[in-house]
């Protein structure tokens, strides 16, 4: 598979899963890889294979999700510095 190992995995999983129009979907993946780059499309195909997503718009949906997602280093983790709670002053009177 010229796109990458994710594309090969997608092909191996698509047939047994009962996917239809595999040639048309792979042709679309090749077109997308030309525009977006092999790495992104290969990643999306690998995720689609893992999740069992073989419908017509699944690849575009996964690519959109990847584009909207922040890299792991940019994700803010909840801790004392990044709390989702505004403040605790309102709890001060509780129990008095």
N, C-alpha and C positions, 0 to 999 in steps of 0.2 A: 504494500500500500504506500503510495507516494506521499501521502499527507503525514503519516507517522503511525506509531503503534496504537494510538487511540482509534484511528480509522480502521486498522486491521481488527482490533477488538470489536468494534461496532459491526463490521461485516460478519465476524464469527458468531456474534450473538443475535444478529438480526434475523437470519434464516430460521433457526430453531424457535425463535420467539414468534414467528408467523408474520413478520413484517412484509408489507407489500410495496411494490414500486422501488425496490432497492437500488436499481440502476439509476433511476431518476433522482433519488435522494443523494446518491453518491456523486452524481454529476453536479448537483447543487452544492454539495460540500466542496468539490473541487473549484467551482466558481467562487465560493466564499473564501476559500484559502488563497485564491489569486488576489482578492481584494484585501482581506484582513490579515493574511499571513498563515502559514501552515501551523505554527505553534498554537494559535488561538483555536483554530478549527479542530486540530488534533485533540486538544484538551477537551473541547466541547463534545467531540465524538466519543472520547473515552468516558466522560461523565454520563453521556446518554446510554452507552452500552452498560455501564455499571448500574444505572437506574432503570434499565429496561424501557427506555424512551425511544420509540422508533416511529412515531407518528409524523405526519408531513411537516408540521411547524415546530417540532421539538428542538431541532438543531438551532433554529433561529431564536427560540425562547431561551435556550441555555446560553447561547452567545450573548444575548441581551443581558442575562443575569451576570455573566462573567464581566461584561463591560461596566455594569453598574456597581459591582462589588469592589470593595477596597482590598488591596493586598493585605495579607495577614499582619504585616508590620504596622499598618495604619489603623487597625481595628482598636477601638478604645475598650479596654477591659474595666469593668466596674471594680473599684477599690476605694480606699479612703480619699484619694485625690479626685476620683471621678465617680461620685455617688449619684444615683438617680433621685435621691431624696433631697429636697431643698434645704431643710434644716431640722434640728431636733428640739429647738426651744419650746415648741408646742407641747412636748411630752413632759416638760419640767414640772408642771403643776399636777400631773397625774399621781394619784396616791397621797396627796397632801390634804 
